[in-house]
């Protein structure tokens, strides 16, 4: 049974609508003002909301704004009920995210028609979302086994070599084999950790309390943190001379470990997908809004379609490249940035240059009512 919340301060109107809904097989939930309506929306998570515009204390626009800022209620279909038919007010409501607008007085047929239309539209959106989820599942099912097998084969192969020839292998060879086993195991461990983190972040997007806790920490010296991460990665690739830093500092509303993860994934990709001898440039600019980071490499790049299709386990042009990488790290970085109220964008010219821009809010910029 679908639940419909009716937020209407006029008692007779509210009760009439609720009686009609119950007669049509819906579960009606009434709220006599905007504040109570918000509370009941968060408590019941209805399938649709009917809301009067003109109400004391908190009007319909305030209700809609509050609900759209809460991830748990942001996508609930919302229909305004109002005696005002002015075009400007209709446009205002639609711009704020209302799905429909009924002008009082309306007939039972008009109300039920609007409800049916919203549910039909919601069914289409749900089907599209399910298709996207199925695509992700299929991508994971196809890519994850390969990504796991590659380092695992290395571990098994090198360990088997030790078991078969341990009596004749020289000490230096044993060291090299041990280093190979460690590198493959480290890659496997990182892949598993990234997969688990990605799942955790996807769950976090649906939980307002988790988002609030995530945004409660701050980093006071992002300049130092980013420089350290970049230097370590450049050293690992043997490309210290390719790294160029121009960093400013300000306090950002994100925990050190989370910022470290973002920087690690993005900078590692910059080195991984560019050739030795080409520059990797990192620039940060601090202002009143927070911190903006640019990471530029002169590697293979991505097309506009590839950027638009960015997702976990997306393999761009894999058959032409030997570099391993599931795209999961980039998806994790993007999700972490968004969960902290920031943004991540990519500009790229294939075969020439890629620039990733990350914007993170300052410690005073994050709202207490998180919005993705």
Secondary structure as GFF3:
##gff-version 3
##sequence-region A 1 372
A	DSSP	beta_strand	3	7	.	.	.	ID=ss1
A	DSSP	alpha_helix	11	23	.	.	.	ID=ss2
A	DSSP	beta_strand	27	31	.	.	.	ID=ss3
A	DSSP	alpha_helix	34	44	.	.	.	ID=ss4
A	DSSP	beta_strand	48	52	.	.	.	ID=ss5
A	DSSP	alpha_helix	60	68	.	.	.	ID=ss6
A	DSSP	beta_strand	77	82	.	.	.	ID=ss7
A	DSSP	alpha_helix	87	95	.	.	.	ID=ss8
A	DSSP	beta_strand	100	103	.	.	.	ID=ss9
A	DSSP	alpha_helix	108	165	.	.	.	ID=ss10
A	DSSP	alpha_helix	171	204	.	.	.	ID=ss11
A	DSSP	alpha_helix	208	214	.	.	.	ID=ss12
A	DSSP	alpha_helix	222	236	.	.	.	ID=ss13
A	DSSP	three_ten_helix	240	242	.	.	.	ID=ss14
A	DSSP	beta_strand	243	246	.	.	.	ID=ss15
A	DSSP	alpha_helix	256	272	.	.	.	ID=ss16
A	DSSP	beta_strand	280	287	.	.	.	ID=ss17
A	DSSP	beta_strand	290	297	.	.	.	ID=ss18
A	DSSP	alpha_helix	304	308	.	.	.	ID=ss19
A	DSSP	three_ten_helix	318	320	.	.	.	ID=ss20
A	DSSP	alpha_helix	328	339	.	.	.	ID=ss21
A	DSSP	beta_strand	343	349	.	.	.	ID=ss22
A	DSSP	beta_strand	353	361	.	.	.	ID=ss23
###
